[in-house]
Amino acid sequence: MHTSSHTVLYDPDGLIEAELPLDREPYESLVKAVLAWTSEDTLAERDYEQIGLQLTGHARAVASDVRRRANQLPKSSGPRALTDVVLREAEGRLSATLEGTVRCVQNRARLVRALYERLDRLEAALAPERVAPSGG
């Protein structure tokens, strides 16, 4: 007898996730703090790994948001082409093994920052399309 109390959702287009806003401020603060570290900053390796995991998960969420926004642009547009390059780079960097080092965590922080910059540029590129034309 199967008595599971959870439901598995089939959402291949990520529409459920698209409805959830990213909690940007805490991650921007974390990125800023991580990038301010110097080589003298020493946490335990496990602490660096935990911070790296947080940044990796958030980078994946931001990349999904970037992808959804880019898909709203025409395939031939410059912003979309650049976004495709940024997303390929992000996937490559996210597939690298996470290490418990300052350098690795700072690289994840730079990736989160770059993805947010791309997201902001996409929002600006989409803004004119969202404004309804005035009726003369």
C-alpha distance (Angstrom), angle and dihedral (degrees) to the residues before:
residue distance angle dihedral
M1 . . .
H2 3.82 . .
T3 3.81 113.5 .
S4 3.81 103.1 168.9
S5 3.77 114.4 158.9
H6 3.80 97.0 -158.0
T7 3.78 133.6 79.3
V8 3.79 125.1 -138.1
L9 3.78 112.2 -140.2
Y10 3.78 123.0 -149.6
D11 3.79 106.5 -144.8
P12 3.83 109.1 153.6
D13 3.81 92.7 164.5
G14 3.81 95.1 51.0
L15 3.79 93.0 -123.6
I16 3.79 94.7 145.2
E17 3.78 90.7 52.1
A18 3.82 90.7 47.1
E19 3.79 90.3 62.9
L20 3.81 92.6 58.9
P21 3.81 114.4 83.8
L22 3.78 116.9 -135.3
D23 3.78 114.6 -111.2
R24 3.78 91.9 -127.8
E25 3.80 105.4 168.0
P26 3.83 99.6 66.0
Y27 3.80 91.4 48.0
E28 3.78 93.4 47.5
S29 3.81 87.7 52.4
L30 3.81 90.6 49.0
V31 3.82 91.3 48.6
K32 3.79 90.8 50.3
A33 3.81 92.0 49.5
V34 3.81 93.8 46.4
L35 3.79 92.9 49.1
A36 3.81 90.0 51.1
W37 3.82 91.8 59.7
T38 3.77 117.7 112.9
S39 3.78 128.5 -154.1
E40 3.81 87.5 -96.4
D41 3.81 92.0 63.8
T42 3.76 107.1 101.7
L43 3.76 125.2 -173.1
A44 3.76 125.2 161.2
E45 3.81 113.4 -82.0
R46 3.81 89.0 -114.9
D47 3.82 90.4 56.4
Y48 3.80 90.9 53.9
E49 3.80 89.1 48.8
Q50 3.80 91.9 51.9
I51 3.79 92.4 49.4
G52 3.80 89.2 46.6
L53 3.79 90.7 52.0
Q54 3.80 90.9 51.5
L55 3.80 91.5 50.2
T56 3.81 92.3 44.8
G57 3.80 92.9 52.8
H58 3.77 91.9 47.1
A59 3.82 92.4 46.3
R60 3.81 88.7 55.3
A61 3.81 90.7 50.7
V62 3.82 92.4 48.8
A63 3.82 90.7 46.3
S64 3.81 89.3 54.4
D65 3.80 89.7 51.2
V66 3.82 90.4 48.2
R67 3.81 90.3 50.2
R68 3.82 92.4 50.7
R69 3.80 91.9 49.8
A70 3.81 93.0 46.0
N71 3.81 90.7 52.2
Q72 3.81 88.2 61.9
L73 3.81 90.4 64.2
P74 3.81 125.2 79.3
K75 3.82 112.1 -90.6
S76 3.79 90.9 -121.4
S77 3.81 95.5 54.3
G78 3.80 120.9 115.0
P79 3.81 95.2 -130.8
R80 3.79 91.2 53.3
A81 3.80 93.3 48.5
L82 3.80 91.1 50.6
T83 3.79 90.4 46.7
D84 3.80 90.4 54.3
V85 3.81 89.0 55.2
V86 3.81 91.7 47.8
L87 3.81 91.7 49.1
R88 3.82 92.7 49.4
E89 3.80 89.1 51.0
A90 3.80 90.8 47.7
E91 3.82 92.2 51.4
G92 3.78 90.3 51.1
R93 3.78 92.4 49.9
L94 3.81 92.9 45.0
S95 3.79 91.7 51.1
A96 3.81 90.9 58.7
T97 3.79 114.3 102.6
L98 3.78 113.2 -94.3
E99 3.79 112.8 -118.6
G100 3.78 128.5 -164.5
T101 3.80 94.0 -120.1
V102 3.79 136.7 112.7
R103 3.81 90.6 -121.3
C104 3.81 93.6 53.9
V105 3.81 94.3 46.4
Q106 3.81 91.5 47.0
N107 3.81 89.4 52.0
R108 3.82 89.5 54.0
A109 3.81 89.3 48.5
R110 3.82 90.9 51.9
L111 3.79 89.0 50.6
V112 3.81 92.7 53.0
R113 3.81 89.5 48.9
A114 3.83 92.0 49.5
L115 3.81 92.0 48.7
Y116 3.79 91.7 51.3
E117 3.82 89.8 49.5
R118 3.81 89.5 52.6
L119 3.81 91.0 46.7
D120 3.81 90.5 52.5
R121 3.81 91.3 49.7
L122 3.79 91.1 49.8
E123 3.80 90.6 50.0
A124 3.82 88.8 52.7
A125 3.83 91.1 47.9
L126 3.80 91.1 50.0
A127 3.81 95.2 44.6
P128 3.86 96.0 82.1
E129 3.82 89.7 51.1
R130 3.80 91.2 53.9
V131 3.78 94.7 53.0
A132 3.79 110.4 92.8
P133 3.81 112.9 -128.5
S134 3.78 114.0 -111.4
G135 3.76 117.0 -115.0
G136 3.82 100.2 -117.7
